[in-house]
C-alpha cells in the first residue's frame, strides 16, 4: 500500500509542478519578434510573417494566442521550428473578437512562425497603400519590422519611419526598423505607400527557395497535426502506465497476503500397487505417500500428513 501511495505522489508531482512553475513565471512574453511585411509578394495582398522566439526560461509547451485582422479569416500557416531546423504545422483554434480573429495554439518549441495574407492592400491605378497595426497582445523584449519593397515599385514611403534599406539575397529591397522593447497593450501602426505600374508579383522573379518551408504533406484552414509526440501526451501516457501498474501490484500483493496456505494431499488410491502402510522386514512402518518412517503409535504421517493405515 505504501508503494502505491508513493507512486501516485510521484505521478501527481509530474503533473502539478510544471503548472506551479508556469504560474510563478507570470504572463507569457516574447524575447524576440520579427514582423515581415511583404506587399504583393506571391498574392495580390500583403503577406505578414511573424517570427517569434520565446525566452529560454519559458516552460514548454506554452499556450499562445495572437490576434489577426478579421478580414484575413484564417492564417496561411501556424508553425514551430523543430531541432532539425524545419517548420512543422501546429493545430490551432480561431475565435472572432470584434475586428480581430484570435488564433490560439500550444507551442512545443520556443521558435514559432505565423503567416497570413491581409487583403487590406489598396490599389488606385499605379498608386498602392497598406496599413499594418500591431494589436499589442504580448510584451516583446526586442521587436524588428522588416518591409519588402515590391518588384518594379518606386517612391516607397513608410511612416512613421522609413528605416534603413538594404538589398537581400533575392535581389529585392528591404527596409528595416528596430522598434526595440514593446510593452503589452502597446499598439502602433505602419503606413506604407508606393507606385507600381503593373500587377507583377515579386515571387515570380525569385528563383530561391520559398521563405516558408513548412514540412507538411497538406495544409488546411484548421492547421495540421503536430508531427511527433507532444510532451503532454507523453506525461499522460506515462501516468496511466504508472497508475495501472501500481493498482495491479497492490491487488496482487493483497491477494498473496490474504490467501491461506493450503497443504496439498494426494487423493486416496486403493490400487494394489500401493498399500496404505509399507512395513520393512524389521517391522518398521513407513508412509506409503512420502516414504517417511513413522512410529508405531502414529495415526498420521509426520512428514506429509497422510493417514496411516495399519
C-alpha positions as CSV (number, residue, x, y, z in Angstrom):
1,X,0.0,0.0,0.0
2,X,2.8,2.4,0.8
3,X,4.5,1.7,-2.5
4,X,1.2,2.5,-4.3
5,X,0.9,5.8,-2.5
6,X,4.5,6.8,-3.3
7,X,3.9,6.0,-7.0
8,X,0.8,8.2,-7.0
9,X,2.5,11.1,-5.3
10,X,5.4,11.0,-7.8
11,X,3.0,11.0,-10.7
12,X,1.0,13.9,-9.3
13,X,4.2,15.8,-8.9
14,X,5.0,15.4,-12.6
15,X,1.6,16.9,-13.4
16,X,1.4,19.7,-10.8
17,X,5.0,21.0,-10.7
18,X,5.1,22.3,-14.3
19,X,1.9,24.3,-13.7
20,X,3.2,25.7,-10.5
21,X,6.4,26.8,-12.2
22,X,4.4,28.3,-15.1
23,X,2.2,30.3,-12.6
24,X,5.4,31.6,-10.9
25,X,6.8,32.8,-14.2
26,X,3.9,35.2,-14.8
27,X,2.4,36.1,-18.2
28,X,4.0,34.8,-21.4
29,X,6.2,37.3,-23.3
30,X,8.3,37.2,-26.5
31,X,12.0,37.5,-26.3
32,X,12.4,38.4,-30.0
33,X,9.9,39.1,-32.7
34,X,10.5,39.9,-36.4
35,X,7.5,41.2,-38.4
36,X,7.9,40.8,-42.1
37,X,5.5,42.9,-44.3
38,X,5.6,41.9,-47.9
39,X,3.1,43.6,-50.2
40,X,2.2,41.8,-53.5
41,X,4.7,39.0,-52.9
42,X,3.0,35.9,-54.2
43,X,-0.6,37.1,-53.9
44,X,-2.3,40.4,-54.7
45,X,-2.4,41.1,-51.0
46,X,0.1,41.7,-48.2
47,X,1.9,38.8,-46.7
48,X,2.6,39.2,-43.0
49,X,5.1,36.8,-41.3
50,X,5.6,36.7,-37.6
51,X,8.9,35.1,-36.5
52,X,8.8,34.6,-32.7
53,X,11.3,33.4,-30.2
54,X,10.2,32.7,-26.6
55,X,12.5,33.3,-23.7
56,X,14.8,30.4,-22.7
57,X,13.1,30.4,-19.2
58,X,9.6,29.7,-20.7
59,X,8.1,26.4,-19.6
60,X,7.2,24.3,-22.6
61,X,4.8,23.6,-24.0
62,X,3.4,27.2,-23.9
63,X,-0.1,28.5,-24.7
64,X,0.0,31.3,-27.3
65,X,-2.9,33.5,-28.5
66,X,-2.4,36.2,-31.2
67,X,-4.9,38.4,-33.0
68,X,-5.0,39.0,-36.7
69,X,-7.4,41.2,-38.7
70,X,-10.9,39.8,-39.1
71,X,-10.7,40.4,-42.8
72,X,-7.9,37.9,-43.0
73,X,-10.2,35.0,-42.0
74,X,-7.7,32.2,-41.2
75,X,-3.9,32.3,-41.2
76,X,-2.0,30.6,-44.0
77,X,0.1,28.7,-41.5
78,X,0.9,28.4,-37.8
79,X,4.1,26.5,-37.3
80,X,7.0,25.7,-35.0
81,X,10.7,25.2,-35.8
82,X,11.9,21.8,-34.6
83,X,15.5,20.9,-33.8
84,X,16.1,19.8,-37.4
85,X,15.6,23.5,-38.5
86,X,12.4,22.7,-40.4
87,X,8.9,24.2,-39.7
88,X,6.1,21.9,-38.7
89,X,2.4,23.0,-38.8
90,X,0.5,23.2,-35.5
91,X,-3.2,22.8,-34.8
92,X,-5.0,25.9,-33.7
93,X,-8.4,27.4,-32.9
94,X,-9.8,30.6,-34.3
95,X,-12.4,32.8,-32.5
96,X,-13.7,36.2,-33.6
97,X,-13.3,39.1,-31.2
98,X,-14.7,42.3,-32.7
99,X,-12.5,43.4,-35.6
100,X,-10.0,40.6,-34.9
101,X,-9.7,36.8,-35.1
102,X,-7.8,35.3,-32.1
103,X,-5.6,32.4,-33.1
104,X,-4.8,30.1,-30.1
105,X,-2.4,27.1,-30.1
106,X,0.0,25.1,-28.0
107,X,3.7,25.7,-28.7
108,X,6.0,22.7,-28.1
109,X,9.0,24.7,-29.3
110,X,10.3,28.3,-28.4
111,X,10.7,29.2,-32.1
112,X,7.4,29.9,-33.9
113,X,6.3,31.3,-37.3
114,X,2.8,32.6,-38.2
115,X,1.8,33.7,-41.7
116,X,-1.3,35.3,-43.1
117,X,-2.4,37.3,-46.1
118,X,-4.0,40.7,-45.4
119,X,-6.4,41.8,-48.1
120,X,-6.2,45.4,-46.9
121,X,-3.9,46.5,-49.7
122,X,-5.5,49.4,-51.5
123,X,-4.9,49.9,-55.3
124,X,-5.7,53.1,-57.1
125,X,-4.2,52.8,-60.6
126,X,-0.4,52.8,-60.1
127,X,-0.8,54.1,-56.5
128,X,-0.7,51.5,-53.7
129,X,-1.1,51.8,-50.0
130,X,-1.3,49.5,-47.0
131,X,-1.6,49.9,-43.2
132,X,-0.3,47.4,-40.6
133,X,-1.3,47.5,-37.0
134,X,0.3,45.6,-34.1
135,X,-2.5,44.8,-31.6
136,X,-0.2,44.7,-28.5
137,X,-1.1,41.1,-27.4
138,X,2.3,40.5,-25.7
139,X,5.3,42.1,-24.2
140,X,8.2,41.9,-26.7
141,X,11.7,42.5,-25.5
142,X,13.1,43.1,-29.0
143,X,10.9,43.8,-32.0
144,X,12.1,44.3,-35.6
145,X,9.9,45.4,-38.5
146,X,11.1,44.4,-42.0
147,X,9.2,45.7,-45.0
148,X,9.8,44.4,-48.5
149,X,9.6,46.7,-51.5
150,X,7.6,45.0,-54.3
151,X,9.2,44.4,-57.6
152,X,9.0,47.4,-60.0
153,X,7.8,49.6,-57.2
154,X,9.1,53.2,-56.9
155,X,8.6,56.1,-54.5
156,X,8.4,53.8,-51.4
157,X,7.3,55.7,-48.4
158,X,7.0,54.3,-44.8
159,X,5.6,56.1,-41.8
160,X,6.4,56.8,-39.0
161,X,9.9,55.9,-40.0
162,X,11.5,54.8,-43.3
163,X,14.2,52.8,-41.7
164,X,17.4,51.6,-43.3
165,X,17.3,50.0,-46.7
166,X,19.3,47.0,-48.0
167,X,19.2,44.6,-50.9
168,X,18.5,41.0,-49.9
169,X,19.8,37.8,-51.5
170,X,16.7,37.6,-53.6
171,X,17.5,41.0,-55.2
172,X,14.6,42.8,-53.5
173,X,15.0,45.9,-51.3
174,X,14.1,45.7,-47.7
175,X,13.5,48.5,-45.1
176,X,14.4,47.6,-41.5
177,X,13.1,49.3,-38.4
178,X,14.4,48.4,-34.9
179,X,11.4,49.0,-32.7
180,X,13.0,47.6,-29.6
181,X,11.1,46.8,-26.4
182,X,7.3,46.9,-26.6
183,X,5.1,46.7,-23.5
184,X,2.0,44.5,-23.5
185,X,-1.1,46.5,-24.6
186,X,1.0,48.9,-26.7
187,X,-0.3,49.3,-30.3
188,X,1.3,51.0,-33.2
189,X,0.7,51.4,-37.0
190,X,3.0,51.4,-40.0
191,X,1.7,53.1,-43.1
192,X,3.2,52.0,-46.5
193,X,2.7,53.6,-49.9
194,X,4.4,53.3,-53.3
195,X,3.8,53.4,-57.0
196,X,3.7,50.3,-59.2
197,X,2.9,50.3,-62.9
198,X,1.9,46.6,-63.1
199,X,0.5,43.7,-61.1
200,X,3.5,41.5,-61.3
201,X,4.2,39.6,-58.1
202,X,7.6,39.7,-56.5
203,X,7.9,36.0,-56.1
204,X,7.6,35.5,-59.9
205,X,11.1,36.9,-60.4
206,X,12.7,35.0,-57.5
207,X,14.4,31.6,-58.0
208,X,15.4,30.9,-54.4
209,X,13.6,28.6,-52.0
210,X,10.2,29.7,-50.7
211,X,10.5,31.7,-47.5
212,X,8.1,29.4,-45.6
213,X,9.4,25.8,-45.9
214,X,6.5,24.1,-44.0
215,X,7.2,20.4,-43.6
216,X,3.8,19.0,-44.2
217,X,2.0,16.9,-46.8
218,X,-1.0,19.2,-46.8
219,X,-2.5,22.4,-45.3
220,X,-6.0,23.3,-44.2
221,X,-7.7,26.2,-42.5
222,X,-7.6,24.4,-39.2
223,X,-3.9,23.6,-39.4
224,X,-2.1,20.3,-39.4
225,X,-1.5,17.8,-36.6
226,X,1.9,18.3,-35.0
227,X,4.2,15.5,-36.3
228,X,5.7,13.9,-33.2
229,X,4.6,13.2,-29.7
230,X,3.5,16.2,-27.6
231,X,5.2,16.3,-24.2
232,X,1.8,16.5,-22.5
233,X,0.8,13.3,-24.2
234,X,4.0,11.6,-23.1
235,X,3.4,12.6,-19.5
236,X,-0.2,11.5,-19.6
237,X,0.6,8.1,-21.1
238,X,3.4,7.5,-18.5
239,X,1.0,8.5,-15.8
240,X,-1.6,5.9,-17.0
241,X,1.0,3.2,-17.1
242,X,2.3,4.1,-13.6
243,X,-1.2,4.1,-12.1
244,X,-2.2,0.9,-13.8
245,X,0.9,-0.8,-12.7
246,X,0.6,0.4,-9.2
247,X,-3.0,-0.7,-8.8
248,X,-2.2,-4.1,-10.3
249,X,0.7,-4.6,-7.9
250,X,-1.4,-3.6,-4.9
251,X,-4.1,-6.1,-5.6
252,X,-1.6,-8.9,-6.3
253,X,0.1,-8.2,-3.0
254,X,-3.2,-8.0,-1.2
255,X,-4.3,-11.3,-2.6
256,X,-1.0,-13.1,-1.8
257,X,-1.2,-11.9,1.8
258,X,-4.8,-12.8,2.4
259,X,-4.8,-16.2,0.7
260,X,-4.3,-19.0,3.3
261,X,-1.5,-21.6,2.7
262,X,-3.0,-25.0,1.9
263,X,-1.2,-28.3,2.3
264,X,-1.7,-30.5,-0.7
265,X,-2.8,-34.1,0.0
266,X,-2.8,-36.9,-2.6
267,X,-6.2,-38.5,-3.3
268,X,-6.9,-41.9,-1.7
269,X,-5.8,-44.7,-4.1
270,X,-6.8,-48.3,-3.3
271,X,-4.8,-49.7,-6.2
272,X,-3.0,-52.9,-5.3
273,X,0.2,-51.3,-6.5
274,X,0.0,-49.0,-3.4
275,X,-0.5,-50.1,0.1
276,X,-1.6,-47.9,2.9
277,X,1.4,-49.0,5.1
278,X,4.7,-50.3,4.0
279,X,6.5,-52.4,6.5
280,X,10.1,-53.3,6.4
281,X,11.5,-56.7,7.3
282,X,12.2,-55.4,10.8
283,X,8.6,-54.4,11.4
284,X,9.1,-50.7,11.0
285,X,6.3,-48.7,9.5
286,X,6.8,-46.2,6.5
287,X,4.3,-43.8,4.9
288,X,3.0,-45.1,1.6
289,X,2.8,-41.4,0.3
290,X,6.2,-39.9,1.1
291,X,8.2,-42.8,2.5
292,X,9.0,-41.2,5.8
293,X,9.3,-43.7,8.7
294,X,6.5,-43.5,11.3
295,X,6.3,-44.5,14.9
296,X,4.1,-47.5,15.8
297,X,1.6,-45.3,17.6
298,X,1.3,-42.7,14.8
299,X,-2.1,-42.3,13.1
300,X,-0.9,-39.6,10.6
301,X,2.4,-39.2,8.8
302,X,4.6,-36.6,10.4
303,X,6.0,-35.7,7.0
304,X,3.1,-35.2,4.6
305,X,0.1,-35.6,6.9
306,X,-1.3,-38.6,5.0
307,X,-3.4,-41.0,7.2
308,X,-1.6,-44.2,8.0
309,X,-3.4,-47.5,7.8
310,X,-2.4,-50.4,10.0
